[in-house]
Amino acid sequence: METFTMYSTPWCGYCARLKGQLKRAGIEFTEVDIEQTPGAAELVEKINNGNQTVPTVVFPDGTSMTNPSLAQVAEKIAV
């Protein structure tokens, strides 16, 4: 299974919550800190109409979700 990418920041409470839920559920993902990774903030802005809204999750098929629930992510990746 290909992993998806979660764009986040260290100070984002919603990001911390989703990361913890994903880890407890055993769902693997790649995390990208938009404040430390060149180009990541711009990608998140493009997805979110100019806003740096995190968590933004991007799936291998190119679709994305902004601040999704664990259930939404699990449904999308069919866990």
Backbone as XML, in Angstrom:
<?xml version="1.0"?>
<chain id="A" units="angstrom">
  <residue number="1" name="MET">
    <atom name="N" x="0.842" y="-1.188" z="0.000"/>
    <atom name="CA" x="0.000" y="0.000" z="0.000"/>
    <atom name="C" x="0.881" y="1.244" z="0.000"/>
  </residue>
  <residue number="2" name="GLU">
    <atom name="N" x="0.574" y="2.160" z="-0.899"/>
    <atom name="CA" x="1.295" y="3.427" z="-0.908"/>
    <atom name="C" x="0.842" y="4.263" z="0.283"/>
  </residue>
  <residue number="3" name="THR">
    <atom name="N" x="1.765" y="4.966" z="0.864"/>
    <atom name="CA" x="1.382" y="5.829" z="1.975"/>
    <atom name="C" x="0.965" y="7.180" z="1.431"/>
  </residue>
  <residue number="4" name="PHE">
    <atom name="N" x="0.205" y="7.891" z="2.215"/>
    <atom name="CA" x="-0.190" y="9.245" z="1.862"/>
    <atom name="C" x="0.709" y="10.214" z="2.619"/>
  </residue>
  <residue number="5" name="THR">
    <atom name="N" x="0.619" y="11.471" z="2.267"/>
    <atom name="CA" x="1.450" y="12.494" z="2.893"/>
    <atom name="C" x="0.577" y="13.447" z="3.687"/>
  </residue>
  <residue number="6" name="MET">
    <atom name="N" x="0.985" y="13.686" z="4.933"/>
    <atom name="CA" x="0.297" y="14.679" z="5.751"/>
    <atom name="C" x="1.212" y="15.883" z="5.917"/>
  </residue>
  <residue number="7" name="TYR">
    <atom name="N" x="0.731" y="17.031" z="5.487"/>
    <atom name="CA" x="1.452" y="18.284" z="5.647"/>
    <atom name="C" x="0.986" y="18.898" z="6.954"/>
  </residue>
  <residue number="8" name="SER">
    <atom name="N" x="1.957" y="19.280" z="7.785"/>
    <atom name="CA" x="1.630" y="19.739" z="9.130"/>
    <atom name="C" x="2.652" y="20.751" z="9.630"/>
  </residue>
  <residue number="9" name="THR">
    <atom name="N" x="2.452" y="21.192" z="10.876"/>
    <atom name="CA" x="3.427" y="22.009" z="11.601"/>
    <atom name="C" x="3.542" y="21.414" z="13.000"/>
  </residue>
  <residue number="10" name="PRO">
    <atom name="N" x="4.670" y="21.642" z="13.682"/>
    <atom name="CA" x="4.850" y="21.077" z="15.030"/>
    <atom name="C" x="3.880" y="21.645" z="16.067"/>
  </residue>
  <residue number="11" name="TRP">
    <atom name="N" x="3.390" y="22.852" z="15.849"/>
    <atom name="CA" x="2.547" y="23.519" z="16.843"/>
    <atom name="C" x="1.053" y="23.318" z="16.611"/>
  </residue>
  <residue number="12" name="CYS">
    <atom name="N" x="0.672" y="22.618" z="15.555"/>
    <atom name="CA" x="-0.732" y="22.444" z="15.187"/>
    <atom name="C" x="-1.390" y="21.337" z="16.008"/>
  </residue>
  <residue number="13" name="GLY">
    <atom name="N" x="-2.353" y="21.697" z="16.829"/>
    <atom name="CA" x="-3.053" y="20.726" z="17.652"/>
    <atom name="C" x="-3.852" y="19.718" z="16.835"/>
  </residue>
  <residue number="14" name="TYR">
    <atom name="N" x="-4.477" y="20.164" z="15.756"/>
    <atom name="CA" x="-5.240" y="19.249" z="14.897"/>
    <atom name="C" x="-4.315" y="18.235" z="14.237"/>
  </residue>
  <residue number="15" name="CYS">
    <atom name="N" x="-3.110" y="18.689" z="13.894"/>
    <atom name="CA" x="-2.115" y="17.785" z="13.298"/>
    <atom name="C" x="-1.696" y="16.727" z="14.317"/>
  </residue>
  <residue number="16" name="ALA">
    <atom name="N" x="-1.417" y="17.154" z="15.536"/>
    <atom name="CA" x="-0.993" y="16.220" z="16.583"/>
    <atom name="C" x="-2.087" y="15.189" z="16.851"/>
  </residue>
  <residue number="17" name="ARG">
    <atom name="N" x="-3.332" y="15.641" z="16.888"/>
    <atom name="CA" x="-4.446" y="14.719" z="17.125"/>
    <atom name="C" x="-4.532" y="13.679" z="16.012"/>
  </residue>
  <residue number="18" name="LEU">
    <atom name="N" x="-4.511" y="14.132" z="14.748"/>
    <atom name="CA" x="-4.635" y="13.195" z="13.631"/>
    <atom name="C" x="-3.433" y="12.252" z="13.576"/>
  </residue>
  <residue number="19" name="LYS">
    <atom name="N" x="-2.226" y="12.768" z="13.807"/>
    <atom name="CA" x="-1.035" y="11.903" z="13.812"/>
    <atom name="C" x="-1.171" y="10.806" z="14.860"/>
  </residue>
  <residue number="20" name="GLY">
    <atom name="N" x="-1.604" y="11.171" z="16.058"/>
    <atom name="CA" x="-1.776" y="10.185" z="17.128"/>
    <atom name="C" x="-2.816" y="9.146" z="16.772"/>
  </residue>
  <residue number="21" name="GLN">
    <atom name="N" x="-3.933" y="9.576" z="16.201"/>
    <atom name="CA" x="-4.989" y="8.644" z="15.817"/>
    <atom name="C" x="-4.503" y="7.691" z="14.732"/>
  </residue>
  <residue number="22" name="LEU">
    <atom name="N" x="-3.790" y="8.205" z="13.745"/>
    <atom name="CA" x="-3.275" y="7.367" z="12.661"/>
    <atom name="C" x="-2.289" y="6.332" z="13.199"/>
  </residue>
  <residue number="23" name="LYS">
    <atom name="N" x="-1.399" y="6.776" z="14.085"/>
    <atom name="CA" x="-0.408" y="5.861" z="14.650"/>
    <atom name="C" x="-1.077" y="4.771" z="15.475"/>
  </residue>
  <residue number="24" name="ARG">
    <atom name="N" x="-2.062" y="5.140" z="16.294"/>
    <atom name="CA" x="-2.774" y="4.147" z="17.109"/>
    <atom name="C" x="-3.534" y="3.155" z="16.227"/>
  </residue>
  <residue number="25" name="ALA">
    <atom name="N" x="-3.992" y="3.615" z="15.068"/>
    <atom name="CA" x="-4.730" y="2.751" z="14.142"/>
    <atom name="C" x="-3.790" y="1.921" z="13.264"/>
  </residue>
  <residue number="26" name="GLY">
    <atom name="N" x="-2.484" y="2.180" z="13.374"/>
    <atom name="CA" x="-1.517" y="1.431" z="12.585"/>
    <atom name="C" x="-1.481" y="1.842" z="11.122"/>
  </residue>
  <residue number="27" name="ILE">
    <atom name="N" x="-1.900" y="3.064" z="10.844"/>
    <atom name="CA" x="-1.922" y="3.566" z="9.466"/>
    <atom name="C" x="-0.629" y="4.334" z="9.216"/>
  </residue>
  <residue number="28" name="GLU">
    <atom name="N" x="0.136" y="3.888" z="8.229"/>
    <atom name="CA" x="1.410" y="4.529" z="7.905"/>
    <atom name="C" x="1.185" y="5.734" z="7.012"/>
  </residue>
  <residue number="29" name="PHE">
    <atom name="N" x="2.022" y="6.756" z="7.222"/>
    <atom name="CA" x="1.945" y="7.960" z="6.410"/>
    <atom name="C" x="3.297" y="8.652" z="6.430"/>
  </residue>
  <residue number="30" name="THR">
    <atom name="N" x="3.469" y="9.562" z="5.513"/>
    <atom name="CA" x="4.669" y="10.389" z="5.480"/>
    <atom name="C" x="4.277" y="11.767" z="5.975"/>
  </residue>
  <residue number="31" name="GLU">
    <atom name="N" x="5.063" y="12.335" z="6.867"/>
    <atom name="CA" x="4.765" y="13.658" z="7.403"/>
    <atom name="C" x="5.742" y="14.677" z="6.834"/>
  </residue>
  <residue number="32" name="VAL">
    <atom name="N" x="5.218" y="15.838" z="6.455"/>
    <atom name="CA" x="6.036" y="16.927" z="5.942"/>
    <atom name="C" x="5.711" y="18.184" z="6.742"/>
  </residue>
  <residue number="33" name="ASP">
    <atom name="N" x="6.725" y="18.761" z="7.377"/>
    <atom name="CA" x="6.582" y="20.015" z="8.122"/>
    <atom name="C" x="6.654" y="21.159" z="7.112"/>
  </residue>
  <residue number="34" name="ILE">
    <atom name="N" x="5.561" y="21.892" z="6.948"/>
    <atom name="CA" x="5.528" y="22.942" z="5.920"/>
    <atom name="C" x="6.424" y="24.131" z="6.256"/>
  </residue>
  <residue number="35" name="GLU">
    <atom name="N" x="6.848" y="24.218" z="7.516"/>
    <atom name="CA" x="7.747" y="25.316" z="7.895"/>
    <atom name="C" x="9.212" y="24.966" z="7.654"/>
  </residue>
  <residue number="36" name="GLN">
    <atom name="N" x="9.513" y="23.694" z="7.449"/>
    <atom name="CA" x="10.898" y="23.258" z="7.281"/>
    <atom name="C" x="11.221" y="22.723" z="5.888"/>
  </residue>
  <residue number="37" name="THR">
    <atom name="N" x="10.213" y="22.375" z="5.107"/>
    <atom name="CA" x="10.417" y="21.746" z="3.806"/>
    <atom name="C" x="10.141" y="22.748" z="2.693"/>
  </residue>
  <residue number="38" name="PRO">
    <atom name="N" x="11.164" y="23.105" z="1.911"/>
    <atom name="CA" x="10.968" y="24.062" z="0.830"/>
    <atom name="C" x="9.861" y="23.621" z="-0.133"/>
  </residue>
  <residue number="39" name="GLY">
    <atom name="N" x="8.964" y="24.532" z="-0.436"/>
    <atom name="CA" x="7.887" y="24.274" z="-1.381"/>
    <atom name="C" x="6.634" y="23.683" z="-0.765"/>
  </residue>
  <residue number="40" name="ALA">
    <atom name="N" x="6.734" y="23.156" z="0.453"/>
    <atom name="CA" x="5.577" y="22.499" z="1.071"/>
    <atom name="C" x="4.470" y="23.500" z="1.409"/>
  </residue>
  <residue number="41" name="ALA">
    <atom name="N" x="4.824" y="24.651" z="1.957"/>
    <atom name="CA" x="3.809" y="25.653" z="2.302"/>
    <atom name="C" x="3.076" y="26.123" z="1.053"/>
  </residue>
  <residue number="42" name="GLU">
    <atom name="N" x="3.807" y="26.284" z="-0.039"/>
    <atom name="CA" x="3.196" y="26.728" z="-1.284"/>
    <atom name="C" x="2.224" y="25.675" z="-1.821"/>
  </residue>
  <residue number="43" name="LEU">
    <atom name="N" x="2.586" y="24.401" z="-1.686"/>
    <atom name="CA" x="1.696" y="23.324" z="-2.121"/>
    <atom name="C" x="0.408" y="23.334" z="-1.308"/>
  </residue>
  <residue number="44" name="VAL">
    <atom name="N" x="0.539" y="23.490" z="0.007"/>
    <atom name="CA" x="-0.630" y="23.535" z="0.880"/>
    <atom name="C" x="-1.499" y="24.748" z="0.530"/>
  </residue>
  <residue number="45" name="GLU">
    <atom name="N" x="-0.875" y="25.877" z="0.260"/>
    <atom name="CA" x="-1.633" y="27.068" z="-0.144"/>
    <atom name="C" x="-2.402" y="26.814" z="-1.439"/>
  </residue>
  <residue number="46" name="LYS">
    <atom name="N" x="-1.767" y="26.165" z="-2.390"/>
    <atom name="CA" x="-2.415" y="25.878" z="-3.672"/>
    <atom name="C" x="-3.643" y="24.994" z="-3.465"/>
  </residue>
  <residue number="47" name="ILE">
    <atom name="N" x="-3.524" y="23.998" z="-2.617"/>
    <atom name="CA" x="-4.639" y="23.089" z="-2.339"/>
    <atom name="C" x="-5.768" y="23.796" z="-1.605"/>
  </residue>
  <residue number="48" name="ASN">
    <atom name="N" x="-5.423" y="24.736" z="-0.720"/>
    <atom name="CA" x="-6.393" y="25.366" z="0.180"/>
    <atom name="C" x="-6.698" y="26.824" z="-0.162"/>
  </residue>
  <residue number="49" name="ASN">
    <atom name="N" x="-6.749" y="27.128" z="-1.445"/>
    <atom name="CA" x="-7.164" y="28.461" z="-1.903"/>
    <atom name="C" x="-6.362" y="29.590" z="-1.258"/>
  </residue>
  <residue number="50" name="GLY">
    <atom name="N" x="-5.046" y="29.415" z="-1.166"/>
    <atom name="CA" x="-4.172" y="30.460" z="-0.647"/>
    <atom name="C" x="-3.914" y="30.396" z="0.846"/>
  </residue>
  <residue number="51" name="ASN">
    <atom name="N" x="-4.510" y="29.437" z="1.537"/>
    <atom name="CA" x="-4.341" y="29.321" z="2.984"/>
    <atom name="C" x="-3.382" y="28.186" z="3.341"/>
  </residue>
  <residue number="52" name="GLN">
    <atom name="N" x="-2.581" y="28.407" z="4.365"/>
    <atom name="CA" x="-1.672" y="27.363" z="4.865"/>
    <atom name="C" x="-2.391" y="26.563" z="5.949"/>
  </residue>
  <residue number="53" name="THR">
    <atom name="N" x="-3.452" y="25.884" z="5.559"/>
    <atom name="CA" x="-4.268" y="25.129" z="6.500"/>
    <atom name="C" x="-3.704" y="23.725" z="6.663"/>
  </residue>
  <residue number="54" name="VAL">
    <atom name="N" x="-3.413" y="23.362" z="7.909"/>
    <atom name="CA" x="-2.912" y="22.028" z="8.214"/>
    <atom name="C" x="-3.782" y="21.412" z="9.301"/>
  </residue>
  <residue number="55" name="PRO">
    <atom name="N" x="-3.902" y="20.094" z="9.344"/>
    <atom name="CA" x="-3.270" y="19.149" z="8.448"/>
    <atom name="C" x="-3.941" y="19.114" z="7.077"/>
  </residue>
  <residue number="56" name="THR">
    <atom name="N" x="-3.116" y="19.036" z="6.054"/>
    <atom name="CA" x="-3.586" y="18.776" z="4.701"/>
    <atom name="C" x="-3.004" y="17.429" z="4.307"/>
  </residue>
  <residue number="57" name="VAL">
    <atom name="N" x="-3.869" y="16.530" z="3.889"/>
    <atom name="CA" x="-3.470" y="15.171" z="3.541"/>
    <atom name="C" x="-3.587" y="15.008" z="2.026"/>
  </residue>
  <residue number="58" name="VAL">
    <atom name="N" x="-2.509" y="14.521" z="1.405"/>
    <atom name="CA" x="-2.500" y="14.292" z="-0.041"/>
    <atom name="C" x="-2.279" y="12.801" z="-0.281"/>
  </residue>
  <residue number="59" name="PHE">
    <atom name="N" x="-3.161" y="12.235" z="-1.074"/>
    <atom name="CA" x="-3.147" y="10.805" z="-1.355"/>
    <atom name="C" x="-2.411" y="10.510" z="-2.657"/>
  </residue>
  <residue number="60" name="PRO">
    <atom name="N" x="-1.969" y="9.263" z="-2.845"/>
    <atom name="CA" x="-1.217" y="8.906" z="-4.046"/>
    <atom name="C" x="-1.955" y="9.196" z="-5.357"/>
  </residue>
  <residue number="61" name="ASP">
    <atom name="N" x="-3.294" y="9.208" z="-5.310"/>
    <atom name="CA" x="-4.054" y="9.484" z="-6.537"/>
    <atom name="C" x="-4.177" y="10.975" z="-6.840"/>
  </residue>
  <residue number="62" name="GLY">
    <atom name="N" x="-3.544" y="11.821" z="-5.986"/>
    <atom name="CA" x="-3.548" y="13.261" z="-6.209"/>
    <atom name="C" x="-4.662" y="14.009" z="-5.516"/>
  </residue>
  <residue number="63" name="THR">
    <atom name="N" x="-5.615" y="13.292" z="-4.909"/>
    <atom name="CA" x="-6.682" y="13.964" z="-4.182"/>
    <atom name="C" x="-6.162" y="14.399" z="-2.811"/>
  </residue>
  <residue number="64" name="SER">
    <atom name="N" x="-6.900" y="15.309" z="-2.177"/>
    <atom name="CA" x="-6.467" y="15.808" z="-0.871"/>
    <atom name="C" x="-7.665" y="16.022" z="0.042"/>
  </residue>
  <residue number="65" name="MET">
    <atom name="N" x="-7.364" y="16.123" z="1.338"/>
    <atom name="CA" x="-8.349" y="16.449" z="2.368"/>
    <atom name="C" x="-7.693" y="17.438" z="3.320"/>
  </residue>
  <residue number="66" name="THR">
    <atom name="N" x="-8.476" y="18.383" z="3.773"/>
    <atom name="CA" x="-7.979" y="19.355" z="4.739"/>
    <atom name="C" x="-8.640" y="19.099" z="6.079"/>
  </residue>
  <residue number="67" name="ASN">
    <atom name="N" x="-7.814" y="18.919" z="7.101"/>
    <atom name="CA" x="-8.250" y="18.628" z="8.470"/>
    <atom name="C" x="-9.265" y="17.488" z="8.503"/>
  </residue>
  <residue number="68" name="PRO">
    <atom name="N" x="-8.915" y="16.341" z="7.904"/>
    <atom name="CA" x="-9.855" y="15.219" z="7.896"/>
    <atom name="C" x="-9.879" y="14.495" z="9.232"/>
  </residue>
  <residue number="69" name="SER">
    <atom name="N" x="-10.941" y="13.744" z="9.420"/>
    <atom name="CA" x="-11.029" y="12.866" z="10.597"/>
    <atom name="C" x="-10.317" y="11.559" z="10.277"/>
  </residue>
  <residue number="70" name="LEU">
    <atom name="N" x="-10.041" y="10.785" z="11.307"/>
    <atom name="CA" x="-9.462" y="9.462" z="11.112"/>
    <atom name="C" x="-10.384" y="8.625" z="10.228"/>
  </residue>
  <residue number="71" name="ALA">
    <atom name="N" x="-11.686" y="8.701" z="10.461"/>
    <atom name="CA" x="-12.653" y="7.922" z="9.685"/>
    <atom name="C" x="-12.594" y="8.293" z="8.203"/>
  </residue>
  <residue number="72" name="GLN">
    <atom name="N" x="-12.471" y="9.579" z="7.898"/>
    <atom name="CA" x="-12.397" y="10.005" z="6.502"/>
    <atom name="C" x="-11.144" y="9.456" z="5.824"/>
  </residue>
  <residue number="73" name="VAL">
    <atom name="N" x="-10.014" y="9.513" z="6.516"/>
    <atom name="CA" x="-8.761" y="8.990" z="5.955"/>
    <atom name="C" x="-8.864" y="7.484" z="5.775"/>
  </residue>
  <residue number="74" name="ALA">
    <atom name="N" x="-9.347" y="6.790" z="6.785"/>
    <atom name="CA" x="-9.458" y="5.332" z="6.711"/>
    <atom name="C" x="-10.375" y="4.911" z="5.569"/>
  </residue>
  <residue number="75" name="GLU">
    <atom name="N" x="-11.466" y="5.634" z="5.388"/>
    <atom name="CA" x="-12.390" y="5.321" z="4.289"/>
    <atom name="C" x="-11.714" y="5.535" z="2.934"/>
  </residue>
  <residue number="76" name="LYS">
    <atom name="N" x="-10.989" y="6.627" z="2.823"/>
    <atom name="CA" x="-10.316" y="6.936" z="1.554"/>
    <atom name="C" x="-9.292" y="5.873" z="1.194"/>
  </residue>
  <residue number="77" name="ILE">
    <atom name="N" x="-8.529" y="5.405" z="2.181"/>
    <atom name="CA" x="-7.492" y="4.411" z="1.861"/>
    <atom name="C" x="-8.010" y="2.983" z="2.032"/>
  </residue>
  <residue number="78" name="ALA">
    <atom name="N" x="-9.310" y="2.860" z="2.361"/>
    <atom name="CA" x="-9.979" y="1.570" z="2.484"/>
    <atom name="C" x="-9.278" y="0.626" z="3.453"/>
  </residue>
  <residue number="79" name="VAL">
    <atom name="N" x="-9.077" y="1.110" z="4.680"/>
    <atom name="CA" x="-8.465" y="0.282" z="5.731"/>
    <atom name="C" x="-9.513" y="-0.614" z="6.320"/>
  </residue>
</chain>
